[in-house]
């Protein structure tokens, strides 16, 4: 089995190392974002820091 997701070239992804959802690490891997309140707070602080230093 292969991933089957479409790449930027318009061809199918040929990665064979799949997760339970049937996709590879590039097309739907493990992370779905922070779940706990502490993780969400840290993620929002990272975004804020980038916005301040990007100017």
N, CA, C and O atoms as a GROMACS GRO file, in nm:
protein
  220
    1UNK      N    1   0.084  -0.119   0.000
    1UNK     CA    2   0.000   0.000   0.000
    1UNK      C    3   0.087   0.124   0.000
    1UNK      O    4   0.197   0.125   0.057
    2UNK      N    5   0.039   0.228  -0.063
    2UNK     CA    6   0.106   0.357  -0.063
    2UNK      C    7   0.011   0.462  -0.008
    2UNK      O    8  -0.108   0.435   0.011
    3UNK      N    9   0.063   0.579   0.017
    3UNK     CA   10  -0.015   0.687   0.078
    3UNK      C   11  -0.133   0.726  -0.012
    3UNK      O   12  -0.247   0.731   0.034
    4UNK      N   13  -0.105   0.754  -0.138
    4UNK     CA   14  -0.212   0.787  -0.231
    4UNK      C   15  -0.252   0.932  -0.234
    4UNK      O   16  -0.335   0.970  -0.318
    5UNK      N   17  -0.198   1.016  -0.148
    5UNK     CA   18  -0.231   1.158  -0.151
    5UNK      C   19  -0.168   1.222  -0.275
    5UNK      O   20  -0.069   1.170  -0.327
    6UNK      N   21  -0.225   1.331  -0.320
    6UNK     CA   22  -0.171   1.400  -0.437
    6UNK      C   23  -0.058   1.494  -0.394
    6UNK      O   24  -0.072   1.568  -0.297
    7UNK      N   25   0.053   1.492  -0.467
    7UNK     CA   26   0.165   1.580  -0.439
    7UNK      C   27   0.147   1.711  -0.515
    7UNK      O   28   0.049   1.728  -0.588
    8UNK      N   29   0.240   1.803  -0.497
    8UNK     CA   30   0.233   1.931  -0.567
    8UNK      C   31   0.249   1.916  -0.717
    8UNK      O   32   0.202   2.000  -0.794
    9UNK      N   33   0.315   1.810  -0.759
    9UNK     CA   34   0.333   1.784  -0.902
    9UNK      C   35   0.207   1.728  -0.966
    9UNK      O   36   0.197   1.723  -1.089
   10UNK      N   37   0.110   1.687  -0.885
   10UNK     CA   38  -0.012   1.628  -0.937
   10UNK      C   39  -0.007   1.478  -0.946
   10UNK      O   40  -0.102   1.415  -0.993
   11UNK      N   41   0.103   1.418  -0.900
   11UNK     CA   42   0.113   1.273  -0.900
   11UNK      C   43   0.078   1.220  -0.762
   11UNK      O   44   0.072   1.295  -0.665
   12UNK      N   45   0.056   1.091  -0.754
   12UNK     CA   46   0.023   1.029  -0.625
   12UNK      C   47   0.149   1.010  -0.543
   12UNK      O   48   0.255   0.978  -0.597
   13UNK      N   49   0.138   1.028  -0.412
   13UNK     CA   50   0.250   1.005  -0.321
   13UNK      C   51   0.280   0.856  -0.317
   13UNK      O   52   0.189   0.773  -0.311
   14UNK      N   53   0.409   0.822  -0.321
   14UNK     CA   54   0.446   0.680  -0.325
   14UNK      C   55   0.506   0.633  -0.193
   14UNK      O   56   0.564   0.524  -0.188
   15UNK      N   57   0.494   0.713  -0.087
   15UNK     CA   58   0.549   0.676   0.043
   15UNK      C   59   0.478   0.551   0.096
   15UNK      O   60   0.355   0.543   0.092
   16UNK      N   61   0.554   0.455   0.144
   16UNK     CA   62   0.497   0.328   0.189
   16UNK      C   63   0.486   0.316   0.340
   16UNK      O   64   0.420   0.224   0.388
   17UNK      N   65   0.548   0.406   0.416
   17UNK     CA   66   0.539   0.399   0.562
   17UNK      C   67   0.416   0.479   0.605
   17UNK      O   68   0.420   0.602   0.606
   18UNK      N   69   0.309   0.411   0.640
   18UNK     CA   70   0.181   0.474   0.668
   18UNK      C   71   0.146   0.465   0.815
   18UNK      O   72   0.190   0.376   0.887
   19UNK      N   73   0.065   0.561   0.859
   19UNK     CA   74   0.008   0.558   0.993
   19UNK      C   75  -0.127   0.488   0.988
   19UNK      O   76  -0.170   0.443   0.882
   20UNK      N   77  -0.194   0.480   1.102
   20UNK     CA   78  -0.322   0.409   1.108
   20UNK      C   79  -0.428   0.470   1.018
   20UNK      O   80  -0.518   0.401   0.971
   21UNK      N   81  -0.417   0.603   0.993
   21UNK     CA   82  -0.519   0.668   0.911
   21UNK      C   83  -0.496   0.647   0.762
   21UNK      O   84  -0.575   0.694   0.680
   22UNK      N   85  -0.388   0.576   0.724
   22UNK     CA   86  -0.365   0.545   0.584
   22UNK      C   87  -0.282   0.649   0.512
   22UNK      O   88  -0.264   0.638   0.390
   23UNK      N   89  -0.231   0.748   0.582
   23UNK     CA   90  -0.150   0.852   0.518
   23UNK      C   91  -0.008   0.850   0.574
   23UNK      O   92   0.016   0.798   0.682
   24UNK      N   93   0.086   0.906   0.498
   24UNK     CA   94   0.225   0.912   0.542
   24UNK      C   95   0.245   1.034   0.631
   24UNK      O   96   0.152   1.110   0.656
   25UNK      N   97   0.368   1.053   0.678
   25UNK     CA   98   0.396   1.164   0.769
   25UNK      C   99   0.386   1.298   0.700
   25UNK      O  100   0.373   1.400   0.768
   26UNK      N  101   0.390   1.303   0.569
   26UNK     CA  102   0.381   1.429   0.497
   26UNK      C  103   0.237   1.468   0.464
   26UNK      O  104   0.208   1.586   0.446
   27UNK      N  105   0.147   1.371   0.458
   27UNK     CA  106   0.009   1.398   0.418
   27UNK      C  107  -0.091   1.350   0.522
   27UNK      O  108  -0.175   1.264   0.494
   28UNK      N  109  -0.083   1.404   0.642
   28UNK     CA  110  -0.179   1.366   0.745
   28UNK      C  111  -0.118   1.281   0.852
   28UNK      O  112  -0.173   1.178   0.890
   29UNK      N  113  -0.003   1.324   0.901
   29UNK     CA  114   0.071   1.247   1.000
   29UNK      C  115   0.009   1.252   1.138
   29UNK      O  116  -0.113   1.254   1.151
   30UNK      N  117   0.091   1.254   1.240
   30UNK     CA  118   0.045   1.234   1.376
   30UNK      C  119  -0.013   1.358   1.443
   30UNK      O  120  -0.118   1.348   1.508
   31UNK      N  121   0.049   1.474   1.431
   31UNK     CA  122   0.011   1.588   1.513
   31UNK      C  123  -0.121   1.650   1.468
   31UNK      O  124  -0.143   1.675   1.350
   32UNK      N  125  -0.209   1.674   1.565
   32UNK     CA  126  -0.334   1.745   1.538
   32UNK      C  127  -0.342   1.872   1.620
   32UNK      O  128  -0.450   1.930   1.635
   33UNK      N  129  -0.229   1.916   1.674
   33UNK     CA  130  -0.225   2.039   1.752
   33UNK      C  131  -0.232   2.011   1.900
   33UNK      O  132  -0.254   1.897   1.942
   34UNK      N  133  -0.213   2.115   1.981
   34UNK     CA  134  -0.215   2.098   2.126
   34UNK      C  135  -0.355   2.065   2.177
   34UNK      O  136  -0.455   2.117   2.126
   35UNK      N  137  -0.362   1.979   2.277
   35UNK     CA  138  -0.490   1.937   2.333
   35UNK      C  139  -0.516   1.996   2.471
   35UNK      O  140  -0.631   2.027   2.505
   36UNK      N  141  -0.412   2.013   2.552
   36UNK     CA  142  -0.430   2.062   2.688
   36UNK      C  143  -0.428   2.214   2.690
   36UNK      O  144  -0.382   2.278   2.595
   37UNK      N  145  -0.478   2.271   2.797
   37UNK     CA  146  -0.478   2.416   2.811
   37UNK      C  147  -0.336   2.472   2.815
   37UNK      O  148  -0.309   2.577   2.758
   38UNK      N  149  -0.246   2.400   2.881
   38UNK     CA  150  -0.106   2.444   2.887
   38UNK      C  151  -0.042   2.442   2.749
   38UNK      O  152   0.031   2.535   2.714
   39UNK      N  153  -0.068   2.340   2.670
   39UNK     CA  154  -0.014   2.332   2.535
   39UNK      C  155  -0.070   2.440   2.445
   39UNK      O  156   0.003   2.497   2.363
   40UNK      N  157  -0.197   2.469   2.458
   40UNK     CA  158  -0.258   2.576   2.379
   40UNK      C  159  -0.201   2.712   2.416
   40UNK      O  160  -0.183   2.797   2.329
   41UNK      N  161  -0.173   2.732   2.544
   41UNK     CA  162  -0.114   2.858   2.588
   41UNK      C  163   0.026   2.875   2.531
   41UNK      O  164   0.060   2.983   2.482
   42UNK      N  165   0.106   2.769   2.536
   42UNK     CA  166   0.242   2.777   2.482
   42UNK      C  167   0.241   2.800   2.331
   42UNK      O  168   0.324   2.875   2.279
   43UNK      N  169   0.149   2.738   2.261
   43UNK     CA  170   0.140   2.756   2.116
   43UNK      C  171   0.101   2.899   2.081
   43UNK      O  172   0.154   2.956   1.985
   44UNK      N  173   0.010   2.957   2.156
   44UNK     CA  174  -0.029   3.095   2.128
   44UNK      C  175   0.083   3.192   2.160
   44UNK      O  176   0.097   3.295   2.093
   45UNK      N  177   0.164   3.162   2.262
   45UNK     CA  178   0.279   3.247   2.292
   45UNK      C  179   0.384   3.240   2.181
   45UNK      O  180   0.447   3.340   2.150
   46UNK      N  181   0.403   3.122   2.122
   46UNK     CA  182   0.496   3.110   2.010
   46UNK      C  183   0.450   3.194   1.892
   46UNK      O  184   0.532   3.260   1.828
   47UNK      N  185   0.322   3.193   1.863
   47UNK     CA  186   0.268   3.272   1.753
   47UNK      C  187   0.287   3.421   1.779
   47UNK      O  188   0.324   3.496   1.690
   48UNK      N  189   0.260   3.462   1.903
   48UNK     CA  190   0.274   3.603   1.939
   48UNK      C  191   0.419   3.648   1.928
   48UNK      O  192   0.446   3.759   1.881
   49UNK      N  193   0.512   3.564   1.970
   49UNK     CA  194   0.654   3.599   1.962
   49UNK      C  195   0.696   3.615   1.817
   49UNK      O  196   0.771   3.707   1.785
   50UNK      N  197   0.650   3.530   1.728
   50UNK     CA  198   0.685   3.542   1.586
   50UNK      C  199   0.629   3.670   1.527
   50UNK      O  200   0.697   3.735   1.448
   51UNK      N  201   0.507   3.707   1.563
   51UNK     CA  202   0.447   3.828   1.507
   51UNK      C  203   0.523   3.952   1.553
   51UNK      O  204   0.536   4.047   1.476
   52UNK      N  205   0.572   3.953   1.676
   52UNK     CA  206   0.644   4.069   1.729
   52UNK      C  207   0.778   4.084   1.659
   52UNK      O  208   0.815   4.195   1.619
   53UNK      N  209   0.853   3.974   1.644
   53UNK     CA  210   0.988   3.981   1.587
   53UNK      C  211   0.988   3.984   1.435
   53UNK      O  212   1.092   4.010   1.375
   54UNK      N  213   0.874   3.959   1.372
   54UNK     CA  214   0.869   3.960   1.227
   54UNK      C  215   0.865   4.102   1.171
   54UNK      O  216   0.893   4.124   1.053
   55UNK      N  217   0.830   4.197   1.255
   55UNK     CA  218   0.818   4.335   1.208
   55UNK      C  219   0.949   4.401   1.183
   55UNK      O  220   0.953   4.517   1.143
   0.00000   0.00000   0.00000
